[in-house]
Amino acid sequence: MSPSKPTASTMLILDLGLTPMQMTTKQIISNATSEQEASQKGQKRLLPMRLLKFIHLLQVLGSALTATVLKYDILSIFHKPNRPDSFAGKFESHLDGTGTESAIDFESTSSGLGDRNSIYSRVSISTVALFTLAMAAATGLGAVPFFFVQLDPQWAGLCNGMAAGVMLAASFDLIQEGQNHGADLIMLYFISGFQFLEQYGEVSMLDIKGADATKVVLVIGIMTLHSFGEGSGVGVSFAGSKGFSQGLLVTLAIAVHNIPEGLAVSMVLASRGVSPQNAMLWSVITSLPQPIVAVPSFICADAFNKFLPFCTGFAAGCMIWMVVAEVLPDAFKEASPSQVASAATISVAFMEALSTMFQNFSHDYSAEDASGFFVSLLFGLGPLLGGIILVAFALAFHLQHALLMGAASGISFVLGAWRPLQLLVSSKMGIIPLVFLLTVGAVFVHFCGSSILSLAGRKRASANNLPTISGFPMSIHTLQSFLSCGAVAFHALAEGLALGVAAPKAYGLGRHMVLPVSLHGLPRGAAVASCIFGATDSWHNALAAAALIGFMGPMSAIGAILAGIDYSGLDHIMVLACGGLLPSFGRIIQRALNLDTRKGISACNRSWFCYSLLNMH
């Protein structure tokens, strides 16, 4: 039997030259307690690091598994025994560092793709429900700005003016849509809408009473009624001859259209003191009829077409009455008529331009473009998921600001260095132009950031607080964090352009690309959430920032699809964006080192190493 290892208490007795019998019971208990407390503190200190290692290990294993499954699925498509020889086209992603365009020859394989197109056009009820739920959830993005700022009276008046413009534009669109399905009765339904509102009485809601509560309920009720017509239109589009591709484009158009409508509802609520959380909730509630109505209208498309004139005409009449009688008078109380008129006009112009763009595109689209839209939308899920994971982890283990900012800096360093290294190793770009573009991007972002910080520093009202136009105090360090997130947003826009070029060429591979495309932006969302959470100590702001960054990539990709751009020049834009990340997060790592040098360096090194492993997979 081997002798047992002496404990710390026994070693202390021997060091003091005492026998165990000479030590008092109190001393032994005290030493044992101290040893136990030290052990517990050490375990508590190491627990976040161990869990961080474990999570990163799961990410590495998950990425390897994803790559294996994706490779198997793609090979199973491109190497079927009965495929035509001309179908041996090669698809290379523009995000993997090759930067080449090799598209599949669809023209010579129309017979081979005929069956796939028919399968792709068939839509299940669950697909309609899921897409319309996501479309309704997009309305909540309109409330995101109110998590960052608070409205002063003048800006509340301007917000009411913008809400009036959005509602007017939506009203005219509703009238036009109703005329296409029943022009004879549309004016009768329109008049019945505002006559109904004249009989509306006083109500209370959300702790708002009297006239204000009436306006809030009217806005929410009208926008909810307005959603019935949109939901019916989406369901009918999925039931059309082009099936999924047509329904996807209509869903995307209404989802983008829902964001300013959610902003209109949120502005009305926020101007009356409603919290951002409740404003976001009620914005989403106003769009819930869309998925509720879309499924029955998909099943019974012809029957629901008969109800569209009533829904659209009644909602348009209610909305115009509400704008003239309630929203505009409130706006004139807080802002000048010229300011309100400008805000309303700009809002109408934006909404009409948005509607025209999607209407024109819907007449000349292909199934490849619809597949590209679908893949582009998935690109926005990763940052939001990364932000949620980071916030949950930070709240569960009470991570300090130095750890959060160090982790954000490490991830951002890999984001900024990985793509230039790919181009250099693959000989796609020489060392001199590469260094030049990185330098230009870094100098530009550094100059813009320094100018904003110096301007803000001169306007400081106190030692570390900045007064803003909204009255919301913001510290210098918080402003630095937001500027760094702006550099990440520019990087996401550049990657979105590349994805927009590549996604249509992945037609037929949509379901195989769901997981890798969704997870591609996960570290970016974690970096942004870490930076904002470490600066503001607010998980609301961290999630909102991650959602906004996730929104940038899909919008950029969709813009690339609509514009029909090619890949030429995108590598240069990407390198410029990578250069902009370096000075932005240089300030963040400096702040982390000032807070706690050891923890900042440790978090930066771990996140840098683990994210590099993920990229190598």
URBEL-V540445 format. One record per run of one state. SS is the DSSP state (~ for helix, > for strand, _ for the rest). FROM is the first residue (numbers start at 1). TO is the last residue. Records with the same first field share a line. If there is no record, write none. Layout:
# URBEL-V540445
SS->FROM-TO + FROM-TO
This chain:
# URBEL-V540445
_->1-7 + 17-19 + 23-24 + 79-84 + 88-106 + 122-124 + 148-152 + 183-185 + 199-204 + 206-207 + 209-210 + 239-242 + 271-275 + 300-300 + 306-307 + 335-336 + 363-366 + 379-380 + 398-400 + 426-430 + 459-459 + 461-464 + 467-473 + 507-509 + 521-521 + 537-538 + 564-569 + 596-596 + 617-617
~->8-16 + 20-22 + 25-78 + 85-87 + 107-121 + 125-147 + 153-182 + 186-198 + 211-238 + 243-270 + 276-299 + 301-305 + 308-334 + 337-362 + 367-378 + 381-397 + 401-425 + 431-458 + 476-506 + 510-520 + 522-536 + 539-563 + 570-595 + 597-616
>->205-205 + 208-208 + 460-460 + 465-466 + 474-475
